[in-house]
């Protein structure tokens, strides 16, 4: 399934309809819980940034498809750290707390449909794992540069322990870069 097919899918149409009718889809429960506690959520930030959007075009992409990381921080888990995944695989008794992460092929689909997907993109968030270690992230940035899309606002969530000079050559071409 391409990204465009996903955007046009019955699944997303169903979610949009639930939201239009005032319902809260299961996929939205974490944002709803944060908002019920009076905290901002990714949803409220997106509404602030983009206003109400009924559907495509995609303006914000949060790319976190790989957990490749060089650390196993205490506050982290296998979704964001390949070293935590290895720890869980080496100690199966930890499976009762969390499951090992399995990489998906989202980046392949994004790169395969890149021109169409990024046409209206205004913000891109790169996480991981450690985004400075994930080669697909660098490829995405290089493709944006090829398209002349250095106006896309970047947010990179990094532990900054895997500094790579190539990354800095690439990101300095973007107008706005936030490090967290």
C-alpha distance (Angstrom), angle and dihedral (degrees) to the residues before:
residue distance angle dihedral
X1 . . .
X2 3.79 . .
X3 3.79 122.8 .
X4 3.83 88.9 -107.5
X5 3.81 91.1 52.5
X6 3.80 88.6 50.5
X7 3.82 91.6 49.8
X8 3.82 89.2 51.5
X9 3.82 94.5 41.9
X10 3.79 126.3 123.6
X11 3.82 86.6 -121.0
X12 3.83 93.3 63.3
X13 3.80 91.8 38.8
X14 3.82 87.6 55.9
X15 3.81 92.2 50.2
X16 3.81 91.7 48.1
X17 3.82 90.1 49.5
X18 3.82 92.0 49.9
X19 3.80 90.0 51.5
X20 3.80 92.3 45.9
X21 3.81 89.0 52.8
X22 3.81 91.5 50.9
X23 3.80 94.6 -103.6
X24 3.79 127.3 135.2
X25 3.82 114.3 -130.9
X26 3.79 116.7 -142.5
X27 3.81 89.0 -112.3
X28 3.82 89.4 61.6
X29 3.81 97.8 52.3
X30 3.82 96.9 104.6
X31 3.82 93.1 53.7
X32 3.81 89.7 45.3
X33 3.82 91.3 52.0
X34 3.82 91.5 49.2
X35 3.80 91.5 49.0
X36 3.83 92.0 47.2
X37 3.84 87.1 56.4
X38 3.80 89.5 52.2
X39 3.80 93.2 -107.5
X40 3.81 126.0 130.7
X41 3.79 116.1 -106.9
X42 3.78 135.6 -161.2
X43 3.82 85.7 -101.4
X44 3.81 95.3 55.0
X45 3.81 90.3 45.9
X46 3.82 90.4 50.9
X47 3.82 90.9 50.3
X48 3.80 88.9 49.8
X49 3.82 91.7 48.9
X50 3.80 100.6 39.4
X51 3.81 108.6 15.1
X52 3.79 120.8 -135.0
X53 3.80 112.4 -25.8
X54 3.80 120.4 -169.3
X55 3.78 93.8 -162.3
X56 3.78 142.0 -51.8
X57 3.01 142.0 27.7
X58 3.78 99.2 89.9
X59 3.82 112.1 -131.9
X60 3.83 102.3 166.0
X61 3.79 127.2 44.2
X62 3.80 122.3 -171.1
X63 3.80 103.8 -165.3
X64 3.80 112.2 -164.0
X65 3.78 104.9 138.7
X66 3.80 100.3 132.5
X67 3.80 132.0 52.7
X68 3.83 96.2 -158.6
X69 3.80 104.6 146.1
X70 3.77 138.2 154.8
X71 3.83 94.2 -143.8
X72 3.80 138.5 58.2
X73 3.79 100.3 -153.2
X74 3.79 116.3 -166.3
X75 3.81 93.3 -123.2
X76 3.82 93.6 48.6
X77 3.82 133.0 81.3
X78 3.79 141.7 -155.1
X79 3.81 93.3 -80.9
X80 3.80 89.2 68.6
X81 3.81 104.3 24.6
X82 3.79 128.5 56.7
X83 3.81 88.4 -164.0
X84 3.82 89.3 59.2
X85 3.81 88.4 49.6
X86 3.81 89.6 52.7
X87 3.82 90.3 48.7
X88 3.81 90.9 53.1
X89 3.80 92.0 46.3
X90 3.82 90.3 49.6
X91 3.82 91.5 48.0
X92 3.84 108.7 38.0
X93 3.82 91.4 -176.2
X94 3.82 86.2 74.9
X95 3.83 89.6 66.0
X96 3.79 89.2 87.5
X97 3.83 88.1 66.8
X98 3.80 100.0 40.3
X99 3.77 140.8 -14.9
X100 3.80 125.6 -118.9
X101 3.80 113.9 -96.6
X102 3.78 118.8 -113.4
X103 3.80 117.3 -154.5
X104 3.79 114.8 -120.9
X105 3.78 129.4 -151.5
X106 3.81 97.6 -117.3
X107 3.81 92.0 120.8
X108 3.81 90.6 55.5
X109 3.81 89.8 54.0
X110 3.79 92.8 45.2
X111 3.80 92.3 49.9
X112 3.80 90.5 45.2
X113 3.83 92.8 54.8
X114 3.80 96.6 28.0
X115 3.81 102.1 130.5
X116 3.79 92.8 50.4
X117 3.79 94.2 41.7
X118 3.80 97.9 49.9
X119 3.80 98.9 41.2
X120 3.84 92.6 104.5
X121 3.81 99.0 22.2
X122 3.81 114.6 136.7
X123 3.83 101.7 164.3
X124 3.79 133.5 34.5
X125 3.79 125.2 -173.2
X126 3.81 118.5 -163.5
X127 3.78 119.2 -163.7
X128 3.75 133.5 142.9
X129 2.92 137.7 126.4
X130 3.75 93.2 -42.8
X131 3.81 106.9 -23.9
X132 3.80 93.0 -154.3
X133 3.83 88.4 64.2
X134 3.83 96.7 46.1
X135 3.81 107.8 93.5
X136 3.82 93.4 -162.5
X137 3.81 89.3 64.1
X138 3.79 91.9 57.1
X139 3.82 89.4 47.3
X140 3.82 90.4 53.0
X141 3.81 91.3 51.5
X142 3.80 92.2 47.3
X143 3.81 90.3 51.2
X144 3.81 90.6 51.0
X145 3.81 88.9 52.7
X146 3.84 90.2 49.5
X147 3.82 87.9 53.9
X148 3.80 91.2 49.8
X149 3.81 89.0 -115.4
X150 3.81 98.4 137.7
X151 3.82 86.3 130.2
X152 3.83 89.5 77.7
X153 3.81 108.2 111.1
X154 3.82 111.2 -125.2
X155 3.80 129.0 -151.5
X156 3.80 114.5 -173.0
X157 3.80 119.1 -171.0
X158 3.78 104.9 -159.4
X159 3.78 142.1 154.9
X160 3.86 86.6 -141.1
X161 3.81 92.5 -138.6
X162 3.81 95.7 113.5
X163 3.78 101.3 58.5
X164 3.77 113.4 -179.5
X165 3.82 120.8 -174.5
X166 3.82 91.1 -145.4
X167 3.82 89.8 61.7
X168 3.77 91.7 55.2
X169 3.83 91.7 48.6
X170 3.80 88.5 54.1
X171 3.81 101.9 41.9
X172 3.80 95.2 46.8
X173 3.81 86.2 69.3
X174 3.83 91.2 65.4
X175 3.79 119.8 87.8
X176 3.82 96.6 -139.1
X177 3.81 125.9 29.9
X178 3.81 124.3 168.0
X179 3.81 120.3 -167.0
X180 3.80 118.9 -157.1
